Amino acid sequence: MLDSMLGGGLGGVLGQEPLVLVSWWKPLLLIPPFVIWARIVSSVYDKHAARFHLNRKAWAGAHLAVGLVAVFGAMAVGMHSPWAIVVSVAVMALVLGADLIAYPLIANKDDRVPEQGRLTLNFSKWAEQRQEKKEAKRAGTAELLINNSNKTQVRVPDRDTPEFALRLDAEKLLIDAEAVRAAEIDVRPAQDKQYRVAYMVDTVLQPGATIPAEQAVPVIDFWKRVAGMDPEDRRRKQVGRFFFEHGAKARQVSAHSQGGPGGMLLHMRLDPSISVRRKPETLGLLPRQMEELKAIIADRGGVVLVAAPPKHGGTSTMYALSKMHDAYTQNVQTIEYEIEDALEGVRQNVFDPNAAEGQDYATLVRSILRRDPDVVLVNEFPDAETAREIARADLENSRAYLLLRAPHALTALELYLKAVGDLDTAAKSLRGLVGVRVFRKLCQNCRAPYQATPDMLRKLGLPADQPRELFKKSGQVLPKGKNQPEPCPVCNGTGYFETDAAFEVYHLGQEERDAARKGDFGALKASLRKRQLPTIQQAALRKAIDGVTSIEEMLRVTAEQQKKKPAASGSQAKPTPAPAG
């Protein structure tokens, strides 16, 4: 019987026509809607998410998931009849179409997407944009794709024209900046009708090229025009923004220009929003300091002073502090000269001295504080009147953060007390002090270990009888199979890569407020010292011991500010910086 079954089965296989489950042409009907969807997602939506920093990876994963659902959904319907084929194609089109509609609806509501950057399902507009790109390709060749302040592409001039040569000169500033990992570009007049270019790399200014004025001025005018500024205005301070793409990377640039004694000054910041976008847990606080900061947040009301020298993380710290308050259950507002990044749920008030029509900064601060907000972050301290308005406000249930460009938290406190003038009024609402200093991190690819000497350990306040391995900058690596070291490809030979921060955080209680009210800084320091809270110097030393940075960098950052007195504004005095211990 088994033989007959096998024989019959083989005969059936060999002697009968093969069974066709689906005609070869039917699955091909699913390809057109899938290709159209994939083309739009890859060439429009993915680039849009990258340009405005909308979590590109998450969106790519969501699009991929939708594509799989569409394919499996179409296959599940089957293609055994003409109606089934129609339903199968319709299912795929509906699922993919829903994805194409969902992305613009969600992305356009994001605060990071300006009005001119919002997407619409206007296929004719996309066709026009493709035509513009084709025309740009027919023009001269340039490395950067530049979009002006209105997100309109700046056409590349024809080759062999003076405009094309100017375009290349202007692009060189950004290309060189990317090569050295610069966050800022500074172009200013030097001697002998020359302009000097400098790049800010990991908070340290590095010299760039020197270019003649006849070449530099047109380049400055080019970027002013692209950023939406008036190139003919060579005196007034102007602010603008533009965008560019280099390879697959989309970047944003904030530009400032102003006339000076020797000529025009141009300052450009690359990706300013990303540079200040930090979560509280990534700021660099030690665990004990994070506990102290949370205690300040929990102590509702009052004034918290934030001290940071220029370029040392003051704005990043203020933005992170705003995120420690629930902006959906509390009225959180900021007062700024320029919005560095969009804060979700936070009302950000911009003070424009040119459009204020007589209103000064202190008046704006008073106006907002009188509306009884839950939290106000004052990102600038231009004059003593601003401090007095904050100190006189009803802060029983309102919290005010004030950023001062001071080297230490206690120096900021001294500045604030002297600016207010009345120690009683200034001290009664104090709730906390925060100081921050940014330092460079050692490049983990090329840092060099060494044994610290007993004398060095003693100077650092560490046990001299316990051997300790520390790290210093190198900037060089020895490639495999070679005898000569080469510059490190990660840090470009600088020995440092990216930045971290050292903090000091003090939650002020009644004892500290009483000392401040009496102007007794000795008693105030003694009270803080009893709590054994780490200072900026101690926090930076901890990072050096852990190999995050070098002793040299720690000393450079902490020592250089000891010699500087914070700039006084208005009637502010110039106090001696607070000691570091």
NUMI-401294 format. One line per field, with one value per residue (C-alpha): residue number from 1; residue in one letter; x, y, z. Coordinates in Angstrom, 2 decimals, decimal comma. Layout:
N
num <- (NUM; ...)
residu <- (A; ...)
x <- (X; ...)
y <- (Y; ...)
z <- (Z; ...)
//
This chain:
581
num <- (1; 2; 3; 4; 5; 6; 7; 8; 9; 10; 11; 12; 13; 14; 15; 16; 17; 18; 19; 20; 21; 22; 23; 24; 25; 26; 27; 28; 29; 30; 31; 32; 33; 34; 35; 36; 37; 38; 39; 40; 41; 42; 43; 44; 45; 46; 47; 48; 49; 50; 51; 52; 53; 54; 55; 56; 57; 58; 59; 60; 61; 62; 63; 64; 65; 66; 67; 68; 69; 70; 71; 72; 73; 74; 75; 76; 77; 78; 79; 80; 81; 82; 83; 84; 85; 86; 87; 88; 89; 90; 91; 92; 93; 94; 95; 96; 97; 98; 99; 100; 101; 102; 103; 104; 105; 106; 107; 108; 109; 110; 111; 112; 113; 114; 115; 116; 117; 118; 119; 120; 121; 122; 123; 124; 125; 126; 127; 128; 129; 130; 131; 132; 133; 134; 135; 136; 137; 138; 139; 140; 141; 142; 143; 144; 145; 146; 147; 148; 149; 150; 151; 152; 153; 154; 155; 156; 157; 158; 159; 160; 161; 162; 163; 164; 165; 166; 167; 168; 169; 170; 171; 172; 173; 174; 175; 176; 177; 178; 179; 180; 181; 182; 183; 184; 185; 186; 187; 188; 189; 190; 191; 192; 193; 194; 195; 196; 197; 198; 199; 200; 201; 202; 203; 204; 205; 206; 207; 208; 209; 210; 211; 212; 213; 214; 215; 216; 217; 218; 219; 220; 221; 222; 223; 224; 225; 226; 227; 228; 229; 230; 231; 232; 233; 234; 235; 236; 237; 238; 239; 240; 241; 242; 243; 244; 245; 246; 247; 248; 249; 250; 251; 252; 253; 254; 255; 256; 257; 258; 259; 260; 261; 262; 263; 264; 265; 266; 267; 268; 269; 270; 271; 272; 273; 274; 275; 276; 277; 278; 279; 280; 281; 282; 283; 284; 285; 286; 287; 288; 289; 290; 291; 292; 293; 294; 295; 296; 297; 298; 299; 300; 301; 302; 303; 304; 305; 306; 307; 308; 309; 310; 311; 312; 313; 314; 315; 316; 317; 318; 319; 320; 321; 322; 323; 324; 325; 326; 327; 328; 329; 330; 331; 332; 333; 334; 335; 336; 337; 338; 339; 340; 341; 342; 343; 344; 345; 346; 347; 348; 349; 350; 351; 352; 353; 354; 355; 356; 357; 358; 359; 360; 361; 362; 363; 364; 365; 366; 367; 368; 369; 370; 371; 372; 373; 374; 375; 376; 377; 378; 379; 380; 381; 382; 383; 384; 385; 386; 387; 388; 389; 390; 391; 392; 393; 394; 395; 396; 397; 398; 399; 400; 401; 402; 403; 404; 405; 406; 407; 408; 409; 410; 411; 412; 413; 414; 415; 416; 417; 418; 419; 420; 421; 422; 423; 424; 425; 426; 427; 428; 429; 430; 431; 432; 433; 434; 435; 436; 437; 438; 439; 440; 441; 442; 443; 444; 445; 446; 447; 448; 449; 450; 451; 452; 453; 454; 455; 456; 457; 458; 459; 460; 461; 462; 463; 464; 465; 466; 467; 468; 469; 470; 471; 472; 473; 474; 475; 476; 477; 478; 479; 480; 481; 482; 483; 484; 485; 486; 487; 488; 489; 490; 491; 492; 493; 494; 495; 496; 497; 498; 499; 500; 501; 502; 503; 504; 505; 506; 507; 508; 509; 510; 511; 512; 513; 514; 515; 516; 517; 518; 519; 520; 521; 522; 523; 524; 525; 526; 527; 528; 529; 530; 531; 532; 533; 534; 535; 536; 537; 538; 539; 540; 541; 542; 543; 544; 545; 546; 547; 548; 549; 550; 551; 552; 553; 554; 555; 556; 557; 558; 559; 560; 561; 562; 563; 564; 565; 566; 567; 568; 569; 570; 571; 572; 573; 574; 575; 576; 577; 578; 579; 580; 581)
residu <- (M; L; D; S; M; L; G; G; G; L; G; G; V; L; G; Q; E; P; L; V; L; V; S; W; W; K; P; L; L; L; I; P; P; F; V; I; W; A; R; I; V; S; S; V; Y; D; K; H; A; A; R; F; H; L; N; R; K; A; W; A; G; A; H; L; A; V; G; L; V; A; V; F; G; A; M; A; V; G; M; H; S; P; W; A; I; V; V; S; V; A; V; M; A; L; V; L; G; A; D; L; I; A; Y; P; L; I; A; N; K; D; D; R; V; P; E; Q; G; R; L; T; L; N; F; S; K; W; A; E; Q; R; Q; E; K; K; E; A; K; R; A; G; T; A; E; L; L; I; N; N; S; N; K; T; Q; V; R; V; P; D; R; D; T; P; E; F; A; L; R; L; D; A; E; K; L; L; I; D; A; E; A; V; R; A; A; E; I; D; V; R; P; A; Q; D; K; Q; Y; R; V; A; Y; M; V; D; T; V; L; Q; P; G; A; T; I; P; A; E; Q; A; V; P; V; I; D; F; W; K; R; V; A; G; M; D; P; E; D; R; R; R; K; Q; V; G; R; F; F; F; E; H; G; A; K; A; R; Q; V; S; A; H; S; Q; G; G; P; G; G; M; L; L; H; M; R; L; D; P; S; I; S; V; R; R; K; P; E; T; L; G; L; L; P; R; Q; M; E; E; L; K; A; I; I; A; D; R; G; G; V; V; L; V; A; A; P; P; K; H; G; G; T; S; T; M; Y; A; L; S; K; M; H; D; A; Y; T; Q; N; V; Q; T; I; E; Y; E; I; E; D; A; L; E; G; V; R; Q; N; V; F; D; P; N; A; A; E; G; Q; D; Y; A; T; L; V; R; S; I; L; R; R; D; P; D; V; V; L; V; N; E; F; P; D; A; E; T; A; R; E; I; A; R; A; D; L; E; N; S; R; A; Y; L; L; L; R; A; P; H; A; L; T; A; L; E; L; Y; L; K; A; V; G; D; L; D; T; A; A; K; S; L; R; G; L; V; G; V; R; V; F; R; K; L; C; Q; N; C; R; A; P; Y; Q; A; T; P; D; M; L; R; K; L; G; L; P; A; D; Q; P; R; E; L; F; K; K; S; G; Q; V; L; P; K; G; K; N; Q; P; E; P; C; P; V; C; N; G; T; G; Y; F; E; T; D; A; A; F; E; V; Y; H; L; G; Q; E; E; R; D; A; A; R; K; G; D; F; G; A; L; K; A; S; L; R; K; R; Q; L; P; T; I; Q; Q; A; A; L; R; K; A; I; D; G; V; T; S; I; E; E; M; L; R; V; T; A; E; Q; Q; K; K; K; P; A; A; S; G; S; Q; A; K; P; T; P; A; P; A; G)
x <- (0,00; 2,90; 4,42; 1,21; 0,92; 4,47; 4,05; 0,85; 2,37; 5,41; 3,28; 1,14; 4,20; 5,89; 2,89; 0,72; 1,03; 2,52; 0,04; 0,32; -0,83; -0,48; 0,11; 3,54; 2,12; -0,24; 2,38; 3,83; 0,67; 1,82; 5,13; 4,01; 2,37; 5,24; 7,87; 6,04; 5,79; 9,45; 10,61; 8,74; 9,88; 13,56; 13,95; 11,60; 10,61; 13,96; 15,84; 13,23; 13,65; 17,44; 17,32; 15,18; 16,56; 13,25; 14,66; 15,53; 16,12; 12,72; 10,93; 12,87; 11,84; 8,21; 8,22; 9,79; 7,14; 4,36; 5,90; 5,96; 2,35; 1,30; 3,03; 1,71; -1,76; -1,87; -0,64; -3,19; -6,07; -4,81; -5,00; -7,23; -9,77; -9,92; -11,80; -9,20; -6,48; -8,24; -8,76; -5,14; -3,76; -6,23; -5,12; -1,49; -2,28; -4,37; -1,72; 1,11; -1,01; -1,83; 1,91; 2,47; -0,28; 0,72; 4,31; 3,50; 0,66; 2,98; 6,20; 4,55; 3,45; 7,03; 8,44; 11,74; 10,07; 9,57; 6,52; 8,44; 9,80; 6,43; 5,53; 2,47; 1,38; 1,79; 3,33; 3,53; 5,67; 7,97; 8,29; 9,32; 11,94; 13,34; 13,54; 15,43; 17,92; 18,45; 19,15; 21,59; 23,45; 23,81; 25,46; 28,93; 29,98; 29,93; 30,32; 27,53; 23,80; 22,87; 19,36; 18,76; 16,75; 13,51; 14,63; 15,00; 17,96; 20,73; 21,52; 25,11; 26,38; 27,66; 31,22; 33,90; 32,03; 33,19; 30,07; 31,10; 34,57; 32,92; 30,68; 33,71; 35,49; 32,40; 31,96; 35,58; 34,81; 32,26; 34,21; 37,33; 35,22; 33,83; 37,31; 38,48; 35,12; 34,51; 31,33; 31,87; 33,55; 34,85; 35,92; 37,25; 39,62; 43,31; 46,25; 47,47; 44,01; 43,77; 40,96; 41,65; 39,57; 39,38; 37,53; 36,09; 36,85; 35,72; 35,57; 39,15; 39,77; 42,08; 43,59; 42,62; 43,67; 44,37; 42,67; 42,91; 40,09; 39,10; 38,33; 36,93; 34,38; 32,48; 32,44; 30,95; 28,36; 27,52; 26,74; 24,85; 22,64; 22,07; 21,18; 18,56; 20,61; 21,16; 24,67; 24,61; 24,20; 27,77; 27,21; 24,17; 24,27; 22,28; 21,22; 20,15; 20,11; 20,65; 21,03; 23,41; 23,99; 27,40; 27,16; 24,31; 24,52; 22,11; 23,21; 21,88; 23,96; 23,23; 25,02; 25,78; 27,35; 28,34; 30,48; 33,69; 36,50; 38,48; 35,64; 32,89; 32,79; 31,04; 30,39; 28,71; 27,60; 27,03; 24,00; 23,32; 20,21; 22,11; 24,93; 22,55; 20,28; 21,19; 19,10; 19,69; 21,25; 23,78; 25,03; 27,94; 26,69; 28,14; 25,53; 25,67; 25,21; 22,18; 20,57; 21,26; 19,79; 16,64; 16,30; 16,46; 13,76; 11,53; 11,89; 9,28; 9,61; 12,51; 15,58; 18,28; 21,47; 23,33; 26,98; 28,85; 31,57; 30,84; 31,09; 30,91; 27,49; 25,27; 22,50; 22,66; 22,29; 19,34; 17,58; 18,19; 16,78; 13,61; 13,20; 13,23; 9,87; 6,71; 5,83; 2,40; 1,25; 3,22; 3,53; 7,21; 8,66; 12,06; 13,38; 16,15; 17,91; 17,88; 16,17; 18,90; 16,55; 12,80; 11,70; 8,60; 5,70; 7,74; 6,83; 10,04; 10,00; 12,55; 13,81; 14,72; 16,32; 15,69; 11,96; 11,12; 9,87; 11,29; 10,83; 14,05; 15,05; 14,20; 10,71; 10,07; 11,22; 8,89; 5,97; 6,34; 6,88; 3,67; 1,69; 2,51; 4,26; 5,39; 8,90; 10,82; 14,32; 16,08; 18,92; 20,66; 21,77; 22,33; 21,94; 21,40; 17,75; 17,02; 18,29; 16,22; 13,03; 13,58; 14,35; 11,26; 8,88; 6,44; 8,33; 6,47; 5,13; 7,17; 10,68; 13,11; 16,43; 18,95; 22,04; 25,11; 28,40; 30,49; 33,28; 31,83; 28,51; 29,59; 30,89; 27,47; 25,85; 28,10; 27,26; 23,54; 23,60; 25,51; 23,26; 20,09; 21,66; 19,31; 20,74; 17,49; 15,43; 18,03; 18,62; 15,06; 14,14; 17,44; 16,99; 20,05; 23,35; 24,62; 28,07; 29,29; 32,55; 33,11; 36,31; 37,61; 37,41; 40,44; 40,27; 39,62; 41,36; 44,78; 44,95; 48,20; 48,36; 51,09; 51,88; 51,38; 54,35; 53,86; 54,59; 51,86; 49,38; 50,13; 49,50; 46,20; 45,18; 45,35; 47,12; 50,77; 51,44; 48,84; 50,05; 47,53; 47,33; 46,20; 45,86; 47,23; 46,63; 48,59; 47,10; 49,05; 48,50; 50,83; 49,14; 49,58; 52,65; 54,21; 57,13; 56,21; 53,22; 50,57; 48,01; 44,97; 42,15; 39,47; 40,63; 42,73; 45,82; 44,50; 44,33; 40,83; 37,43; 34,12; 33,38; 32,07; 31,31; 32,15; 29,51; 28,98; 25,42; 24,27; 20,75; 20,46; 18,59; 17,76; 21,29; 22,84; 20,21; 20,92; 24,64; 23,91; 21,60; 24,46; 26,95; 29,02; 30,57; 32,92; 29,98; 28,26; 31,30; 31,74; 28,10; 28,49; 31,82; 30,18; 27,90; 30,96; 29,49; 32,01; 33,22; 33,88; 37,57; 36,82; 34,30; 36,80; 39,49; 37,12; 36,71; 40,51; 40,98; 38,37; 40,26; 37,60; 40,01; 43,62; 45,08; 46,44; 42,99; 41,42; 43,98; 43,64; 39,89; 39,72; 42,83; 42,22; 38,89; 40,45; 42,37; 39,29; 36,70; 33,17; 32,16; 30,03; 26,80; 25,10; 25,86; 27,32; 30,56; 33,53; 33,99; 36,98; 36,27; 35,34; 38,04; 37,87; 38,04)
y <- (0,00; 2,31; 1,60; 2,45; 5,67; 6,63; 5,68; 7,60; 10,57; 10,60; 10,07; 12,96; 15,12; 14,07; 13,56; 16,51; 20,24; 22,23; 24,03; 27,82; 29,61; 33,23; 34,53; 36,10; 39,47; 39,96; 40,82; 43,37; 45,44; 46,08; 47,57; 51,04; 52,29; 50,87; 52,57; 55,93; 55,72; 54,70; 57,51; 60,18; 58,80; 58,56; 61,72; 64,08; 62,92; 61,48; 64,62; 66,81; 64,91; 65,23; 68,94; 69,84; 67,20; 65,32; 61,99; 60,63; 57,05; 56,81; 58,07; 55,69; 52,78; 53,91; 54,17; 50,71; 49,24; 50,80; 49,41; 45,89; 46,20; 47,33; 44,38; 41,73; 43,29; 43,13; 39,53; 38,51; 39,61; 37,35; 37,66; 34,76; 36,95; 40,37; 41,84; 40,44; 42,08; 45,46; 45,12; 44,04; 47,07; 49,36; 48,03; 48,73; 52,19; 53,10; 52,00; 53,72; 56,80; 57,07; 57,14; 59,87; 61,98; 61,27; 62,50; 66,10; 66,35; 65,35; 67,00; 70,36; 70,67; 70,36; 73,67; 72,98; 73,20; 76,85; 77,86; 78,00; 74,50; 72,80; 70,06; 69,89; 67,10; 69,39; 67,24; 70,12; 72,07; 69,07; 68,91; 72,58; 71,89; 68,99; 71,24; 73,84; 71,17; 70,16; 73,77; 74,03; 70,99; 72,63; 75,61; 75,61; 72,88; 73,67; 71,44; 72,93; 73,09; 76,44; 77,54; 81,12; 82,29; 81,52; 77,96; 78,87; 77,31; 79,72; 78,97; 78,23; 80,83; 79,83; 78,69; 81,20; 84,13; 86,31; 85,25; 81,60; 82,38; 84,30; 81,31; 79,03; 81,52; 81,74; 77,97; 77,53; 79,12; 76,42; 73,54; 74,44; 74,79; 71,29; 69,91; 71,10; 70,36; 74,04; 75,19; 78,87; 80,95; 84,46; 86,81; 90,21; 92,88; 92,68; 94,90; 95,86; 95,59; 91,92; 89,91; 87,13; 83,94; 82,02; 78,83; 77,91; 74,23; 72,70; 76,18; 77,08; 79,63; 78,34; 80,68; 80,15; 81,77; 85,47; 86,84; 90,26; 92,74; 92,87; 89,15; 89,03; 91,86; 90,28; 86,96; 88,67; 90,41; 87,06; 85,39; 88,45; 88,32; 84,56; 84,99; 87,65; 90,65; 93,92; 93,82; 97,60; 98,27; 98,26; 99,73; 98,26; 94,85; 92,32; 88,76; 86,08; 82,36; 80,10; 76,41; 74,26; 70,64; 69,06; 65,50; 63,85; 66,22; 69,14; 71,99; 75,30; 78,46; 81,48; 84,58; 87,94; 90,94; 94,38; 97,25; 97,93; 100,48; 98,49; 97,09; 94,49; 91,65; 88,36; 85,66; 82,37; 79,53; 76,08; 74,16; 76,53; 74,57; 71,30; 72,92; 74,00; 70,95; 69,03; 66,95; 67,61; 64,18; 64,81; 68,19; 66,65; 66,95; 64,61; 62,43; 64,53; 67,70; 66,27; 65,55; 69,14; 70,49; 68,41; 69,87; 73,37; 72,47; 71,04; 74,23; 76,19; 79,93; 82,30; 83,18; 80,82; 82,39; 80,61; 81,61; 80,87; 82,78; 83,43; 80,26; 78,08; 76,46; 79,11; 78,85; 75,04; 74,98; 77,37; 75,36; 72,13; 73,75; 74,62; 70,93; 70,03; 71,82; 70,37; 72,93; 71,33; 71,78; 74,97; 78,34; 78,33; 81,32; 82,56; 86,05; 86,01; 88,20; 85,32; 81,93; 79,31; 76,30; 75,70; 74,50; 72,32; 73,82; 76,89; 80,42; 82,06; 85,87; 87,64; 91,10; 93,11; 96,44; 97,81; 97,05; 97,59; 101,19; 102,53; 99,39; 98,28; 94,82; 95,36; 96,60; 93,42; 91,33; 93,24; 92,89; 89,11; 88,64; 90,55; 87,90; 85,38; 82,73; 79,54; 79,67; 82,46; 81,99; 85,33; 84,49; 87,86; 90,30; 93,57; 96,01; 96,36; 97,33; 93,80; 92,37; 94,86; 93,97; 90,28; 90,89; 93,13; 90,68; 88,47; 85,18; 83,27; 80,81; 81,83; 80,65; 82,98; 81,81; 84,53; 83,89; 85,97; 85,92; 85,26; 82,72; 81,24; 80,83; 82,94; 85,66; 85,70; 86,04; 89,00; 90,63; 90,13; 91,53; 94,64; 95,16; 95,02; 97,29; 96,31; 93,14; 92,42; 92,47; 90,55; 87,78; 86,96; 85,20; 83,37; 79,63; 78,37; 78,94; 77,06; 77,52; 75,88; 75,75; 73,88; 71,97; 69,81; 66,03; 63,93; 62,09; 58,49; 57,29; 58,79; 59,81; 58,75; 57,23; 58,16; 57,67; 60,77; 61,68; 61,96; 65,68; 66,15; 64,14; 66,29; 69,47; 68,06; 67,19; 63,44; 60,79; 60,85; 57,28; 55,74; 55,30; 56,67; 56,50; 59,68; 60,61; 63,42; 64,56; 62,99; 63,86; 61,08; 57,41; 54,71; 52,92; 49,18; 48,22; 51,70; 53,08; 56,77; 58,22; 60,13; 62,77; 61,19; 61,05; 61,45; 64,71; 66,01; 65,94; 68,27; 65,56; 66,66; 65,73; 67,35; 68,94; 68,24; 70,52; 70,91; 72,30; 73,63; 73,49; 74,98; 74,81; 77,86; 77,53; 80,06; 79,97; 80,91; 83,61; 85,15; 85,27; 86,89; 89,41; 90,47; 90,51; 87,95; 85,88; 84,17; 82,73; 81,80; 79,90; 78,17; 77,04; 75,62; 74,01; 72,12; 70,40; 69,17; 70,04; 69,86; 73,10; 73,55; 72,81; 69,63; 68,47; 69,11; 67,23; 64,29; 64,26; 64,33; 61,42; 59,46; 60,06; 62,30; 65,22; 66,04; 67,81; 70,48; 71,17; 71,21; 73,76; 75,85; 76,20; 76,76; 78,92; 81,34; 82,45; 83,15; 86,00; 87,51; 89,75; 89,55; 92,47; 94,96; 96,25; 99,46; 100,20; 96,78; 96,71; 94,53; 92,09; 89,89; 86,33; 83,90; 81,49; 77,99; 75,90)
z <- (0,00; 0,85; -2,56; -4,28; -2,31; -3,13; -6,73; -7,00; -5,27; -7,50; -10,52; -9,48; -9,04; -12,23; -14,44; -13,50; -14,13; -11,17; -8,91; -9,25; -6,04; -7,30; -10,76; -11,15; -12,18; -9,24; -6,53; -8,93; -8,40; -4,82; -5,88; -7,18; -3,95; -1,91; -4,11; -3,98; -0,18; 0,22; -2,07; -0,08; 3,29; 2,31; 0,24; 2,11; 5,59; 6,66; 5,58; 7,28; 10,56; 10,35; 9,53; 12,54; 14,95; 15,31; 16,57; 13,16; 14,36; 16,05; 12,95; 10,70; 12,93; 12,84; 9,03; 8,75; 11,05; 8,96; 5,78; 7,23; 8,44; 4,94; 3,23; 5,63; 5,58; 1,78; 1,77; 4,40; 2,14; -0,65; -4,43; -5,43; -7,27; -8,97; -6,01; -3,59; -5,66; -5,47; -1,71; -1,18; -3,06; -1,27; 2,14; 1,34; -0,03; 3,02; 5,52; 3,70; 3,03; 6,73; 7,46; 4,87; 6,46; 10,08; 9,84; 8,74; 11,28; 14,16; 12,96; 12,20; 15,85; 17,11; 18,37; 16,61; 13,19; 12,15; 10,17; 6,90; 7,57; 7,95; 5,49; 3,25; 0,93; -2,06; -4,77; -7,25; -4,76; -4,37; -8,14; -8,19; -5,53; -7,54; -10,56; -8,51; -7,45; -11,07; -11,99; -9,09; -10,36; -13,77; -12,09; -10,53; -8,13; -4,42; -1,37; 0,73; 0,19; 1,77; 2,79; 3,86; 6,89; 5,01; 4,27; 0,58; -1,17; -2,16; -5,79; -6,71; -9,21; -12,61; -12,79; -13,90; -12,31; -9,38; -7,47; -7,69; -6,31; -3,45; -2,73; -2,39; -0,10; 2,11; 2,25; 3,30; 6,68; 7,49; 5,96; 7,94; 11,08; 10,65; 10,06; 13,51; 15,24; 15,95; 17,66; 16,83; 14,12; 14,72; 11,91; 12,97; 11,62; 12,46; 11,55; 8,08; 6,46; 7,34; 8,92; 11,39; 11,61; 14,88; 15,82; 19,21; 19,78; 23,07; 24,71; 23,63; 20,88; 18,13; 15,50; 11,88; 8,65; 8,06; 4,96; 3,28; 3,89; 0,23; 0,44; 3,98; 3,69; 0,73; 2,61; 5,68; 3,48; 1,85; 5,17; 6,42; 3,35; 3,73; 7,42; 6,63; 7,77; 5,94; 4,42; 3,89; 7,62; 8,89; 12,35; 14,10; 15,76; 13,71; 14,38; 11,92; 11,15; 8,19; 7,43; 5,44; 4,54; 4,12; 2,95; 4,85; 7,82; 8,18; 10,45; 11,73; 12,18; 14,36; 13,05; 14,71; 13,01; 14,24; 13,13; 15,02; 14,98; 12,43; 10,34; 10,43; 12,96; 12,22; 14,78; 13,84; 16,11; 14,69; 15,97; 18,89; 19,92; 20,27; 22,25; 25,05; 24,92; 28,08; 30,43; 34,16; 34,63; 31,83; 33,08; 35,01; 38,60; 41,21; 42,98; 46,16; 44,12; 42,30; 45,67; 46,75; 43,50; 43,94; 47,44; 45,94; 43,40; 46,14; 48,21; 46,27; 45,86; 46,38; 44,34; 43,07; 41,69; 38,90; 38,39; 35,18; 33,30; 29,60; 27,46; 30,57; 30,40; 31,96; 29,36; 29,28; 33,07; 33,02; 30,33; 32,27; 35,42; 33,52; 32,67; 36,36; 36,68; 35,13; 32,47; 31,95; 35,55; 36,27; 34,55; 33,55; 31,67; 30,53; 29,76; 27,14; 24,62; 22,15; 22,28; 22,02; 21,98; 22,11; 25,56; 25,46; 27,40; 28,46; 27,47; 26,27; 26,32; 24,11; 25,02; 21,94; 22,93; 19,43; 19,46; 23,11; 22,57; 25,80; 27,91; 29,57; 30,69; 34,37; 33,43; 31,46; 34,43; 36,77; 34,36; 34,17; 37,90; 38,65; 36,74; 39,50; 37,40; 39,13; 37,68; 35,91; 34,51; 33,93; 31,56; 31,67; 34,40; 32,51; 35,43; 39,16; 38,68; 37,41; 40,71; 42,71; 40,80; 41,55; 45,24; 45,70; 43,98; 45,89; 45,68; 48,37; 45,79; 42,74; 41,94; 40,15; 38,69; 37,86; 35,71; 36,62; 34,69; 37,79; 38,41; 41,62; 43,36; 46,35; 44,02; 42,35; 45,76; 46,62; 43,27; 43,87; 47,42; 46,34; 43,31; 45,43; 48,04; 50,88; 52,49; 54,32; 51,12; 49,12; 51,67; 52,74; 49,47; 48,78; 48,37; 46,51; 44,72; 41,69; 40,11; 36,91; 34,97; 31,69; 31,00; 28,16; 28,38; 27,59; 24,29; 25,27; 22,12; 22,87; 26,56; 28,24; 31,75; 34,24; 37,92; 40,04; 42,26; 46,06; 45,88; 43,26; 45,34; 48,39; 46,42; 45,24; 48,79; 48,15; 50,26; 49,15; 50,30; 47,99; 44,37; 41,90; 38,12; 36,41; 32,75; 30,62; 27,08; 24,25; 20,89; 19,21; 18,45; 17,18; 14,27; 14,09; 12,11; 12,23; 14,24; 14,19; 16,08; 14,17; 15,20; 16,77; 14,18; 16,86; 18,48; 15,54; 17,73; 20,45; 23,12; 24,13; 22,77; 23,80; 27,18; 30,67; 33,61; 37,28; 39,65; 43,11; 44,47; 47,80; 49,18; 51,45; 54,72; 57,42; 58,88; 55,53; 54,90; 58,29; 57,49; 54,12; 55,76; 58,05; 55,18; 57,10; 54,32; 56,75; 58,68; 55,41; 54,13; 57,49; 57,41; 53,92; 54,80; 57,69; 55,19; 53,23; 49,85; 46,98; 45,43; 41,73; 42,30; 44,22; 41,63; 38,82; 40,75; 41,09; 37,29; 36,86; 39,28; 37,35; 34,08; 32,55; 32,25; 33,06; 36,09; 33,73; 32,30; 35,75; 36,96; 33,79; 34,11; 37,86; 38,22; 35,34; 36,77; 40,15; 38,53; 36,89; 38,48; 37,09; 34,91; 36,76; 35,24; 36,19; 39,82; 40,57; 42,47; 41,61; 44,50; 45,02; 43,80; 46,54; 47,67; 46,23; 49,37)
//
